[in-house]
Amino acid sequence: MAYTHYDRLTALDASFLELESESVHMHVGSVGIFDPGATGDTTGGVDFDLILRQIEAGMLRAPRFRQKLDIAPITGHPVWVDDEHFNLLYHVRHTALPLPGDDRQLKRLVGRIMSEKLDRTRPMWEMWIVEGLESGQVALISKIHHCLIDGVSGVDLLASFMGRDETYSAPENEHRWMPRPPPSRAKLVLDEARRRASIPGKAISGLFRAFERPSKSFREASHTAGGFAQGLAKALSPASETPFNQPIGPHRRFDWTRFDLDVVREIKTKLGGTVNDVVLACVAGAVRRYLLDRGFEVDDIEFRVFVPVSTRQASQRGKLGNRVSMVVASLPVSEPDARKRMRQVTAETSEIKKSGQAEGTEAFEELGDWTSTGLITSLARLGASRRTFNLVVTNVPGPPEPVFLNGARLLESYPLVPLYENQALGIALFSYDGGLYWGFNSCWDRMPELHEFVLAIEQEFEDLRKL
């Protein structure tokens, strides 16, 4: 009998598939800009074959990139199976900007690439190698479905392809990859039936573990339940209606900016708080500017941001999939003073950390694993339809020193977070090699003035620096 293999998606991973629609594309992405180094060729382009070999070698540490979706009968739950027709050239693509390619042209290209959904009949990722940039630089645009990775696993994936030494080269394997046969329909049905039958036993064993440490377990459970209740209360009370919260179309704009990380740290040291507090204070001030410039009343506004928080343990590093919980923070958009806004943001995030919101949503995700993916999907759709939050802000720490792709140094890296229903803007940040890189993903039709918002972010950062 041939050895078969499949991997079951977690409820959280699967929810990103269910949230997708014609206008909502649930892929994450990034734009990396490289000094071409050894990847350059004699014509001023790049050695595409060399890059292909490096990506293929790196995939030895990320086998999920050779897997596609299948669906378990009856339950309809998605699983990963090896793609017997996998073709690397379909996923890694080569293009160029009209010379001399500038940032504006590159941003437009990124927007067009991110406006198309990924093909669910193939492994759900693409990489675009873009030459023709000014100064001979090269861009690598990645586009990966959110059901494969979150921010931290994306950083781990980066480590699969790149090294911290200029001479680093991903080790190649002489053995040819062979896909494992998928399971039969009968096996998928039987495995799902066994899994469902085991749910009561899992619950009972969890209770026994709780009684072994009653006082600690009771405190933890109370903290988690309180956090979940607080998150649910926000989900049931809508935030204010703003221009950021309208029905969106399928087309995307993308923009970016960069801050010096040492300056960000100096601000948080002088004014109190964390790097993420500085980020949220900049967002609060920029939102205020953006709304006031458009005649929007902000005195009594309730403006909230959705902030993913990583729950990935050290033992889970290097594994794909999502390990995040979700918290919702209110931003002081009505406050006109930048120093006071920073203080209010710090107080808000400190209160959230004490509340157990993150632990509450993590427990809810685990419950979804043992019951139905629909629990998580329904809560996410409820949040979008009832305007639980106004926009997403996610911040992922990256390597503090430079990394290289076969001698090509990564100079800049701008992340992209997907837009949810009725969310016209999403903000993602990535810290790398002394810089804090901002990526702004927006609906083409709903935010034609995206760059004005980016300029407002930069002005708020300058105001905080002066303080």
C-alpha positions in Angstrom: 0.0 0.0 0.0 1.5 3.4 -1.0 2.3 5.8 1.8 -0.2 8.8 1.8 0.1 12.1 3.5 -1.9 15.2 4.3 -1.9 18.1 6.8 -5.1 19.5 8.3 -5.5 23.3 8.5 -6.2 24.7 11.9 -9.5 26.6 12.3 -7.7 29.9 12.2 -5.8 29.1 9.0 -9.0 27.8 7.4 -10.9 30.9 8.4 -8.8 33.0 6.1 -10.1 31.0 3.2 -13.7 31.4 4.2 -13.3 35.2 4.6 -12.2 35.6 1.0 -14.5 37.1 -1.6 -14.3 38.8 -5.0 -13.2 42.0 -3.3 -11.5 40.6 -0.2 -8.2 38.9 -1.0 -6.6 37.2 2.0 -3.0 37.2 0.9 -0.2 38.8 2.8 2.9 40.1 1.0 6.1 42.2 1.1 8.3 44.2 -1.2 12.0 43.6 -0.7 14.5 45.9 -2.4 18.0 44.4 -2.9 21.5 45.5 -3.9 21.9 42.9 -6.7 25.4 41.8 -5.7 26.2 38.3 -7.1 22.7 37.9 -8.6 23.4 40.6 -11.2 24.5 39.7 -14.7 26.6 41.5 -17.3 23.6 43.2 -18.9 22.6 45.0 -15.8 19.7 42.6 -15.1 19.6 39.6 -12.7 20.7 36.0 -13.0 17.1 34.6 -12.8 18.3 31.0 -13.0 20.6 31.5 -10.0 17.7 33.0 -8.0 15.5 30.1 -8.9 18.1 27.6 -7.6 18.3 29.5 -4.4 14.6 29.6 -3.9 14.3 25.9 -4.7 17.0 25.1 -2.2 15.3 27.2 0.5 12.0 25.3 -0.1 13.6 22.2 1.5 12.8 23.9 4.8 9.3 25.0 3.7 7.6 21.9 2.2 4.2 23.6 2.5 5.1 25.7 -0.6 4.8 22.5 -2.7 1.3 21.6 -1.3 -2.1 22.6 -2.5 -5.6 22.5 -1.0 -7.9 19.6 -0.9 -11.3 19.3 0.9 -12.4 16.6 3.3 -15.7 15.0 2.3 -18.9 15.7 4.4 -17.2 18.2 6.8 -15.7 20.3 4.0 -12.6 21.0 6.1 -9.6 22.0 4.0 -6.3 20.0 4.1 -2.9 20.3 2.5 -1.7 17.6 0.1 1.4 17.5 -2.1 1.0 19.0 -5.6 2.0 16.3 -8.0 2.2 18.9 -10.8 4.2 21.4 -8.9 6.1 23.8 -11.3 8.4 26.4 -9.7 8.4 28.6 -12.8 4.6 29.1 -12.3 5.2 30.6 -8.8 8.5 32.5 -9.4 8.1 35.2 -12.1 10.5 37.6 -13.7 9.6 41.1 -14.9 11.0 44.6 -15.3 10.0 48.2 -15.0 10.5 50.7 -17.8 14.0 52.2 -17.3 14.8 54.0 -15.1 12.2 52.4 -12.8 11.3 54.6 -9.8 9.4 54.0 -6.6 6.1 55.3 -8.1 6.2 52.7 -10.9 7.2 49.9 -8.4 4.3 50.8 -6.1 1.8 50.7 -9.0 3.2 47.3 -10.0 2.7 46.0 -6.5 -0.8 47.3 -6.4 -1.7 45.4 -9.7 -0.1 42.2 -8.5 -1.9 42.3 -5.1 -5.3 43.0 -6.9 -5.5 39.4 -8.1 -6.5 36.5 -5.9 -4.3 33.4 -5.7 -5.2 30.3 -7.6 -6.6 27.7 -5.1 -5.9 24.8 -7.4 -2.1 25.3 -6.9 0.2 26.1 -4.0 -1.0 29.5 -2.9 2.0 31.7 -3.3 3.9 33.8 -5.9 7.3 35.6 -6.0 8.0 38.3 -8.5 11.6 39.3 -9.4 11.6 42.8 -10.7 14.6 44.4 -12.4 14.9 47.9 -14.0 14.9 49.9 -10.7 17.0 53.0 -10.3 20.7 52.4 -9.3 20.5 48.9 -10.6 18.6 47.6 -7.6 16.2 44.6 -7.8 12.9 44.1 -6.1 11.4 40.8 -4.8 7.6 41.0 -4.4 6.1 38.1 -2.3 2.4 37.2 -2.3 1.4 34.4 0.1 -2.1 33.4 1.2 -2.7 34.1 4.9 -3.8 30.5 5.5 -0.1 29.6 5.1 1.6 32.2 7.2 1.4 34.9 9.8 3.9 37.7 10.3 6.3 35.8 12.5 6.2 32.6 10.4 6.9 34.9 7.4 10.1 36.1 9.1 11.0 32.4 9.7 10.3 31.8 6.0 12.7 34.6 5.1 15.4 32.8 7.0 14.8 29.7 4.8 15.9 31.6 1.7 18.4 34.1 3.1 21.5 34.2 5.4 23.2 36.7 7.6 26.6 36.2 5.8 27.3 37.9 2.4 28.7 34.6 1.2 25.6 32.6 2.4 24.0 30.3 -0.2 21.1 28.0 0.6 22.4 24.4 0.5 21.2 22.5 -2.6 19.9 19.0 -2.5 20.8 16.5 -5.2 17.7 14.4 -4.5 14.7 15.2 -6.6 11.5 16.1 -4.7 8.9 13.4 -5.0 5.2 14.2 -4.1 3.6 11.9 -1.6 0.2 10.4 -2.8 -2.9 12.1 -1.3 -5.2 10.2 1.0 -8.3 8.5 -0.2 -11.7 10.1 0.3 -12.5 7.2 2.7 -9.4 7.9 4.9 -10.3 11.6 5.1 -13.8 10.8 6.2 -12.6 8.2 8.8 -10.0 10.6 10.2 -12.5 13.4 10.6 -15.0 11.0 12.3 -12.3 9.9 14.8 -11.3 13.5 15.4 -14.9 14.5 16.2 -15.3 11.4 18.4 -12.3 12.4 20.5 -13.6 15.9 21.4 -15.4 14.8 24.7 -12.2 13.0 25.8 -10.1 16.1 25.1 -12.4 18.2 27.2 -12.4 15.8 30.1 -8.6 15.6 30.1 -8.4 19.3 30.1 -10.7 19.4 33.2 -8.4 16.9 35.0 -5.4 19.0 34.2 -7.2 22.0 35.7 -8.0 20.2 38.9 -4.4 19.2 39.3 -3.6 23.0 39.7 -6.9 24.4 40.9 -5.9 27.8 42.1 -3.6 28.6 39.2 -6.0 27.2 36.7 -8.9 29.1 38.1 -6.9 32.4 38.0 -5.9 31.8 34.4 -9.4 30.8 33.4 -10.9 33.9 35.0 -8.3 36.1 33.3 -8.9 34.5 29.9 -12.7 34.6 30.3 -12.6 38.3 31.3 -10.4 39.1 28.3 -12.8 37.3 26.0 -15.8 39.1 27.5 -14.1 42.4 27.0 -13.3 41.6 23.4 -16.8 40.4 22.8 -18.3 43.6 24.3 -16.3 45.7 21.8 -17.4 43.4 19.0 -21.1 44.1 19.9 -20.6 47.9 20.0 -19.6 49.6 16.7 -16.8 52.1 16.4 -17.5 55.4 14.7 -18.3 55.5 11.0 -15.3 56.9 9.0 -14.2 57.1 5.4 -11.9 54.1 6.1 -15.0 51.9 6.5 -16.8 51.5 3.2 -17.5 48.6 0.9 -14.3 47.9 -1.0 -13.5 46.7 -4.5 -10.9 44.2 -5.7 -8.2 46.8 -6.9 -5.4 47.9 -4.6 -3.0 50.8 -4.0 0.3 50.2 -2.2 2.6 52.8 -0.6 5.4 52.9 2.0 7.7 54.9 4.2 10.7 54.2 6.5 11.6 55.5 10.0 15.0 55.2 11.7 14.5 52.6 14.4 17.0 54.4 16.8 14.9 57.5 16.6 11.7 55.5 17.3 13.4 54.0 20.4 14.6 57.4 21.5 11.0 58.7 21.3 9.6 55.8 23.3 12.4 56.2 25.9 11.8 60.0 26.3 8.0 59.9 26.2 7.4 56.5 27.8 5.8 53.4 26.2 7.0 50.9 23.6 7.9 51.0 19.9 4.4 49.8 19.1 3.0 52.7 21.2 4.9 55.1 19.1 3.5 53.5 16.0 -0.1 53.7 17.3 0.4 57.3 18.3 1.5 58.2 14.8 -1.5 56.4 13.4 -3.9 58.2 15.8 -2.4 61.6 14.8 -2.4 60.8 11.1 -6.0 59.6 11.2 -6.9 62.9 12.9 -5.2 65.0 10.2 -6.7 62.9 7.4 -10.3 63.2 8.8 -10.0 66.9 9.6 -8.7 67.7 6.2 -11.9 66.2 4.8 -14.3 68.0 7.1 -14.9 65.0 9.3 -16.0 65.7 12.9 -13.5 64.1 15.4 -14.4 65.5 18.8 -16.4 62.5 19.9 -15.0 59.9 17.6 -14.5 56.3 18.8 -11.7 55.0 16.6 -10.4 51.5 17.0 -7.5 49.5 15.5 -7.3 45.8 15.2 -3.9 44.6 16.4 -2.7 41.0 15.8 -0.5 39.7 18.6 1.8 36.7 18.1 1.3 33.7 20.4 4.0 31.6 18.8 6.1 29.7 21.3 9.9 29.1 20.8 9.1 25.4 19.9 6.8 26.6 17.1 9.3 28.8 15.4 10.1 27.7 11.8 6.6 26.2 11.3 4.2 27.8 8.9 0.6 28.6 9.7 -1.0 31.2 12.0 -0.3 31.6 15.7 -1.9 34.9 16.6 -4.5 36.3 18.8 -6.4 39.5 18.2 -6.9 42.6 20.4 -8.8 45.8 19.7 -7.4 49.2 20.9 -9.1 52.5 21.0 -7.0 55.4 19.6 -7.3 59.0 21.0 -8.1 60.6 17.6 -10.1 63.3 19.3 -7.0 64.5 21.3 -5.3 67.5 19.6 -2.1 67.4 21.6 0.6 64.9 20.3 2.2 64.4 23.8 -1.2 63.6 25.4 -2.1 61.3 22.5 1.1 59.3 23.2 0.3 59.1 26.9 -3.2 57.9 26.2 -2.0 55.3 23.7 0.4 53.9 26.3 -2.3 53.8 29.0 -4.7 52.0 26.6 -2.1 49.3 25.5 -1.1 48.8 29.2 -4.7 48.2 30.1 -5.2 45.7 27.2 -2.1 43.7 28.4 -3.7 43.4 31.8 -7.2 42.6 30.5 -6.4 39.2 29.0 -7.9 40.1 25.6 -5.1 38.2 23.7 -5.5 35.1 25.9 -9.3 35.2 25.4 -9.1 35.2 21.6 -6.4 32.5 21.7 -8.8 30.3 23.7 -11.6 31.0 21.2 -9.3 29.9 18.4 -8.5 26.7 20.2 -12.2 26.1 20.7 -12.7 26.5 16.9 -10.1 23.8 16.3 -12.2 21.3 18.2 -15.6 22.4 17.0 -16.1 24.5 13.8 -14.0 26.9 11.7 -17.3 28.8 11.3 -16.9 30.1 14.9 -13.9 32.2 14.0 -15.2 33.2 10.5 -18.5 34.3 11.9 -16.8 36.4 14.6 -14.5 38.0 12.0 -17.4 38.8 9.7 -19.4 40.1 12.6 -16.6 42.4 13.5 -16.3 43.8 9.9 -20.1 44.2 9.4 -20.6 45.8 12.8 -17.5 48.0 12.5 -15.8 46.6 15.6 -12.6 48.2 14.4 -11.7 50.9 11.8 -8.5 49.5 10.5 -5.7 46.9 11.0 -2.3 47.8 12.3 0.2 44.9 12.6 3.9 45.2 13.6 6.3 42.3 13.1 9.9 42.3 14.4 12.5 41.2 11.8 16.3 40.6 11.9 18.3 43.4 13.5 21.2 42.9 11.1 21.3 42.7 7.2 20.4 39.5 5.4 21.5 38.3 2.0 20.1 36.3 -0.9 23.2 34.7 -2.5 25.3 37.8 -2.0 22.4 40.3 -2.7 21.8 42.4 0.4 18.3 43.2 1.4 18.2 47.0 1.7 14.5 47.6 2.4 11.4 45.5 3.2 7.9 46.8 3.2 5.1 44.4 4.4 1.5 44.2 3.2 -1.6 43.1 5.3 -4.9 42.2 3.5 -8.0 44.3 3.7 -11.1 42.9 5.4 -14.7 43.6 4.4 -15.5 47.3 4.7 -11.9 48.1 5.5 -10.3 50.5 3.0 -6.9 50.7 4.6 -4.5 48.2 6.3 -1.1 49.1 7.9 1.7 46.7 8.4 5.2 47.3 9.8 8.5 45.4 9.8 11.6 46.2 11.7 14.8 45.3 10.0 18.5 46.4 10.1 18.0 49.7 12.0 14.8 50.7 10.1 11.1 50.5 10.8 9.4 49.9 7.4 5.7 50.8 6.9 3.5 49.2 4.2 0.1 50.8 3.4 -2.4 48.6 1.5 -5.7 50.3 0.4 -8.7 50.0 -1.9 -7.9 51.8 -5.2 -11.4 53.4 -5.3 -11.9 54.3 -1.7 -8.5 55.9 -0.9 -7.2 57.8 -4.0 -5.4 60.0 -1.5 -3.3 57.2 0.1 0.0 59.1 -0.3 -1.5 62.0 1.6 -2.1 59.6 4.6 1.5 58.4 4.3 2.7 62.1 4.5 0.5 62.6 7.6 2.2 59.6 9.2 5.6 61.1 8.5 4.5 64.5 9.9 3.2 62.9 13.1 6.5 61.1 13.5 8.4 64.3 13.1 6.2 66.0 15.7 6.9 63.2 18.2 10.6 63.5 17.5 10.5 67.2 18.2 8.9 66.5 21.6 
